[in-house]
Amino acid sequence: MLYRFREAQAAELGLGTRADRRPKMASACKSLRECERWRGEILREISRKVSKIQDAGLTDYEVRDLNDDINKLLREKRHWENQIIALGGANYRRNVAMLDDDGKEVPGTKGYKYFGRAKDLPGIRELFQSRKKEEEEENQALAYYKKFMHQGPAYFGDLDETQADDGLLEYEREAEEAEWREAHIHIREMLHLPVDDPIPDMPRGEKKLPSDPPLVNASSTANNSKRKASSDVDTDMTKAEADPPPDNAKRSRTGSAPPDVIPTLSQHSMQANAQMAASYIPFLSPEDLLPPQLPTRDEMEGILLRLRKEALMNEYFGEPEA
């Protein structure tokens, strides 16, 4: 009985026979079950020493030694956990940060750790106090700048034009008109034009352009002309039923009405736009601002036919002598 008691006591204190001692190198153990066993033994030793370090009767030297032993056991436990993962076992390494009541990470949870009375040792207490002081300063700075964070558009002045009653829009309008007049006078001085002429008003998007009514009239006249053309076609069709002309005459009558309307409409709009642009540029006439005249299809066909004839003449009869 005494032998069994001594054996159980030695196992509890981490003392055993030579054959039953924990290997110094965790990588030397190739059995997953043995790795789990030695890890559990290390956990029991850490728990026993953490409870012992709370004793108020220990001296500072004993507290330092116990704290060093606990950190050595924690490092050894990490080696055994790595070996367990290498052998395909469970992953006991959970890197979860220890947080306090405020949700901040507790100091001393990474690297070398302090347990129990080790936190009250001379030099260690000042270390924790300095860390706490730094955290308080950071919290004060964050609380000061927090009032400037997550501000709405009113803080940055984005709503001044819609909510302000101090005439900001009127002030901006007057500044734009003054800048418009200065730029107009500067351009006249550069072009050696009379400066006493009246300055035109600044164009704004709210006002309608003077080219709108001619476009409306042109569209209305185009619609009227289309209606007239369609009525003429109907009358021609009725006449054709009574006395049918050749097919070519039908095609020429029906296909000639719409193309005559489209060029007039585009010409009216181009002339209106040229006149409006010429009102802001006095040294250019509306004819100078009109787009260039493009050749018609018949003219292009004539030019291509002439070039083809010249190429054939040069091919069969040779190039003419200069």
GINORRA-V385707 format. One record per residue. OMEGA is omega as a letter, one per 40 degrees, with the letter a starting at -180 (NA if undefined). Layout:
BEGIN
<<OMEGA> <OMEGA>>
END
This chain:
BEGIN
<<a> <a> <i> <i> <i> <i> <i> <i> <i> <i> <i> <i> <a> <i> <i> <i> <a> <a> <a> <i> <a> <i> <i> <i> <a> <a> <i> <a> <a> <a> <i> <i> <i> <i> <i> <a> <a> <i> <i> <i> <i> <i> <i> <i> <i> <a> <a> <a> <i> <i> <a> <a> <i> <a> <a> <a> <a> <i> <a> <i> <i> <i> <i> <i> <i> <i> <i> <i> <a> <i> <i> <i> <i> <i> <i> <i> <i> <i> <i> <i> <i> <i> <i> <i> <i> <i> <i> <i> <a> <i> <i> <a> <i> <a> <i> <a> <i> <a> <i> <a> <a> <a> <i> <a> <a> <i> <i> <i> <i> <a> <i> <a> <i> <a> <i> <a> <i> <i> <a> <i> <i> <a> <i> <i> <i> <i> <i> <i> <i> <i> <i> <i> <i> <i> <i> <i> <i> <i> <i> <i> <i> <i> <i> <a> <a> <a> <i> <a> <i> <i> <a> <a> <i> <a> <a> <i> <a> <a> <a> <a> <a> <a> <a> <a> <a> <i> <a> <a> <i> <i> <i> <i> <i> <i> <i> <i> <i> <i> <i> <i> <i> <i> <i> <i> <i> <i> <i> <i> <i> <a> <i> <i> <i> <a> <a> <i> <i> <a> <i> <i> <a> <i> <i> <a> <a> <a> <i> <a> <i> <a> <a> <a> <i> <i> <i> <i> <a> <i> <i> <i> <i> <i> <i> <i> <i> <i> <i> <i> <i> <i> <i> <i> <i> <i> <i> <i> <i> <i> <a> <i> <i> <a> <a> <i> <i> <a> <a> <i> <i> <a> <a> <a> <a> <a> <a> <a> <a> <a> <i> <a> <a> <i> <i> <i> <i> <i> <i> <a> <i> <i> <i> <i> <i> <i> <i> <i> <i> <i> <i> <i> <a> <a> <i> <i> <i> <i> <i> <a> <i> <i> <a> <i> <i> <i> <i> <a> <i> <i> <i> <i> <i> <i> <i> <i> <i> <i> <i> <i> <i> <i> <i> <i> <i> <a> <a> <a> <i> <a> <i> <a> <a> <NA>>
END
